[in-house]
Amino acid sequence: MSLGGGYMLASRKGTQIPAIGLNITMKANGSATREAYSLFEYSIPAETNGPPAHLHTREDESFICLAGRLDVSLGGEEFTLEFGDYLYLPRNVVHTFRNPYGEEARVISVVSPAGLEAYYQALGELPPGPKDMATLKPIMEEFGIQLQLPPGGGH
Protein backbone atom coordinates (compact mmCIF):
# COMPACT_ATOMS: atom_id res chain seq x y z
CA MET A 1 0.00 0.00 0.00
CA SER A 2 1.44 3.39 -1.00
CA LEU A 3 1.32 6.26 1.47
CA GLY A 4 2.33 9.41 -0.45
CA GLY A 5 5.69 7.96 -1.48
CA GLY A 6 6.02 5.72 1.57
CA TYR A 7 4.58 2.25 1.85
CA MET A 8 3.34 -0.28 4.38
CA LEU A 9 4.19 -3.98 4.54
CA ALA A 10 2.63 -6.53 6.87
CA SER A 11 4.71 -8.97 8.89
CA ARG A 12 6.57 -11.45 6.67
CA LYS A 13 5.66 -9.43 3.55
CA GLY A 14 8.29 -7.96 1.25
CA THR A 15 10.92 -9.36 -1.10
CA GLN A 16 11.97 -12.89 -0.16
CA ILE A 17 15.72 -13.50 -0.40
CA PRO A 18 16.84 -17.15 -0.34
CA ALA A 19 20.24 -16.80 1.31
CA ILE A 20 22.28 -18.34 4.15
CA GLY A 21 19.67 -20.92 5.21
CA LEU A 22 17.42 -18.33 6.82
CA ASN A 23 14.15 -16.87 5.68
CA ILE A 24 15.08 -13.28 4.84
CA THR A 25 12.39 -10.79 3.90
CA MET A 26 13.65 -7.44 2.64
CA LYS A 27 11.30 -4.72 3.86
CA ALA A 28 13.29 -1.70 2.62
CA ASN A 29 16.37 -1.32 0.46
CA GLY A 30 18.66 1.60 -0.30
CA SER A 31 16.58 2.92 -3.17
CA ALA A 32 13.55 3.13 -0.85
CA THR A 33 15.50 4.96 1.91
CA ARG A 34 17.79 7.29 -0.06
CA GLU A 35 20.60 4.81 0.75
CA ALA A 36 20.27 5.56 4.49
CA TYR A 37 19.48 1.99 5.57
CA SER A 38 18.15 -1.44 4.61
CA LEU A 39 15.61 -3.27 6.73
CA PHE A 40 15.14 -7.04 6.88
CA GLU A 41 12.89 -9.45 8.74
CA TYR A 42 14.79 -12.66 9.56
CA SER A 43 12.99 -15.88 10.43
CA ILE A 44 15.50 -18.23 12.01
CA PRO A 45 14.14 -21.78 12.23
CA ALA A 46 14.41 -23.73 15.48
CA GLU A 47 17.82 -25.28 16.13
CA THR A 48 19.52 -23.33 13.32
CA ASN A 49 22.90 -21.65 13.28
CA GLY A 50 23.29 -18.33 11.50
CA PRO A 51 26.40 -17.30 9.57
CA PRO A 52 29.92 -18.06 10.78
CA ALA A 53 31.61 -15.41 12.91
CA HIS A 54 32.22 -12.32 10.78
CA LEU A 55 32.38 -8.56 10.82
CA HIS A 56 31.06 -5.85 8.53
CA THR A 57 33.48 -3.10 7.52
CA ARG A 58 30.79 -0.92 5.90
CA GLU A 59 27.60 -1.24 7.94
CA ASP A 60 26.25 -1.09 11.46
CA GLU A 61 23.39 -3.48 12.31
CA SER A 62 20.61 -3.44 14.85
CA PHE A 63 18.46 -6.42 15.87
CA ILE A 64 15.01 -6.19 17.44
CA CYS A 65 13.49 -9.52 18.50
CA LEU A 66 9.88 -10.02 17.40
CA ALA A 67 9.34 -13.62 18.52
CA GLY A 68 11.20 -16.54 20.07
CA ARG A 69 14.76 -16.21 21.33
CA LEU A 70 18.05 -15.69 19.55
CA ASP A 71 21.56 -16.13 20.93
CA VAL A 72 24.01 -13.55 19.61
CA SER A 73 27.80 -13.47 20.08
CA LEU A 74 29.06 -9.92 19.77
CA GLY A 75 32.65 -8.89 20.41
CA GLY A 76 33.27 -11.82 22.76
CA GLU A 77 30.07 -11.28 24.77
CA GLU A 78 26.98 -13.50 24.68
CA PHE A 79 23.42 -12.14 24.53
CA THR A 80 20.03 -13.83 24.40
CA LEU A 81 17.43 -11.67 22.68
CA GLU A 82 13.78 -12.15 23.59
CA PHE A 83 10.60 -10.35 22.55
CA GLY A 84 11.20 -6.60 22.32
CA ASP A 85 14.93 -6.75 23.04
CA TYR A 86 17.23 -4.52 20.97
CA LEU A 87 20.91 -5.14 20.22
CA TYR A 88 23.24 -2.77 18.37
CA LEU A 89 26.00 -4.49 16.37
CA PRO A 90 28.57 -1.87 15.28
CA ARG A 91 30.73 -2.32 12.21
CA ASN A 92 34.17 -3.88 12.71
CA VAL A 93 32.97 -5.98 15.67
CA VAL A 94 32.90 -9.78 15.27
CA HIS A 95 29.46 -11.33 15.62
CA THR A 96 27.31 -14.32 14.82
CA PHE A 97 23.95 -15.66 15.92
CA ARG A 98 22.11 -18.94 16.41
CA ASN A 99 18.72 -20.26 17.43
CA PRO A 100 19.35 -23.35 19.60
CA TYR A 101 15.76 -23.28 20.88
CA GLY A 102 12.71 -25.35 19.93
CA GLU A 103 10.80 -22.51 18.24
CA GLU A 104 11.39 -20.11 15.37
CA ALA A 105 12.99 -16.76 16.20
CA ARG A 106 12.02 -13.63 14.28
CA VAL A 107 14.17 -10.53 14.21
CA ILE A 108 14.01 -7.16 12.50
CA SER A 109 17.46 -6.07 11.31
CA VAL A 110 18.20 -2.47 10.42
CA VAL A 111 21.45 -2.12 8.47
CA SER A 112 23.00 1.32 7.95
CA PRO A 113 24.00 2.51 5.46
CA ALA A 114 22.08 0.51 2.87
CA GLY A 115 23.79 -2.08 0.68
CA LEU A 116 23.65 -5.42 2.48
CA GLU A 117 20.71 -6.36 0.26
CA ALA A 118 23.14 -6.67 -2.68
CA TYR A 119 25.19 -9.18 -0.65
CA TYR A 120 22.11 -11.25 0.14
CA GLN A 121 21.07 -11.14 -3.52
CA ALA A 122 24.52 -12.40 -4.56
CA LEU A 123 24.22 -15.29 -2.09
CA GLY A 124 20.69 -16.02 -3.31
CA GLU A 125 21.98 -16.37 -6.87
CA LEU A 126 24.33 -19.24 -5.93
CA PRO A 127 23.22 -22.73 -6.96
CA PRO A 128 21.10 -24.57 -4.36
CA GLY A 129 22.79 -26.86 -1.88
CA PRO A 130 25.49 -26.56 0.77
CA LYS A 131 27.98 -23.71 0.35
CA ASP A 132 31.65 -24.07 1.16
CA MET A 133 33.82 -21.27 2.49
CA ALA A 134 35.89 -21.19 -0.71
CA THR A 135 32.73 -20.12 -2.55
CA LEU A 136 31.41 -17.74 0.12
CA LYS A 137 34.60 -15.95 1.15
CA PRO A 138 35.18 -13.99 -2.11
CA ILE A 139 31.52 -12.88 -2.15
CA MET A 140 31.79 -11.75 1.46
CA GLU A 141 35.00 -9.84 0.73
CA GLU A 142 33.40 -8.10 -2.25
CA PHE A 143 30.82 -6.62 0.14
CA GLY A 144 33.26 -5.69 2.94
CA ILE A 145 32.41 -8.67 5.15
CA GLN A 146 35.31 -10.50 6.78
CA LEU A 147 35.10 -14.05 8.07
CA GLN A 148 36.56 -14.50 11.54
CA LEU A 149 36.99 -18.26 11.72
CA PRO A 150 38.84 -19.90 14.60
CA PRO A 151 42.41 -21.04 13.86
CA GLY A 152 42.37 -24.12 11.64
CA GLY A 153 38.75 -23.56 10.52
CA GLY A 154 37.37 -23.00 7.03
CA HIS A 155 40.41 -23.55 4.80
HELIX and SHEET records of a PDB file:
HELIX    1   1 GLY A   30  ALA A   32  5                                   3    
HELIX    2   2 LEU A  116  GLY A  124  1                                   9    
HELIX    3   3 MET A  133  GLU A  142  1                                  10    
SHEET    1   A 2 SER A   2  LEU A   3  0                                        
SHEET    2   A 2 GLY A   6  TYR A   7 -1                                        
SHEET    1   B 6 THR A  15  ALA A  19  0                                        
SHEET    2   B 6 LEU A  22  ALA A  28 -1                                        
SHEET    3   B 6 SER A  38  ILE A  44 -1                                        
SHEET    4   B 6 ALA A 105  SER A 112 -1                                        
SHEET    5   B 6 ASP A  60  ALA A  67 -1                                        
SHEET    6   B 6 TYR A  86  LEU A  89 -1                                        
SHEET    1   C 4 THR A  48  ASN A  49  0                                        
SHEET    2   C 4 HIS A  95  ASN A  99 -1                                        
SHEET    3   C 4 LEU A  70  LEU A  74 -1                                        
SHEET    4   C 4 GLU A  77  LEU A  81 -1                                        
SHEET    1   D 2 HIS A  54  HIS A  56  0                                        
SHEET    2   D 2 ILE A 145  LEU A 147 -1                                        
END                                                                             
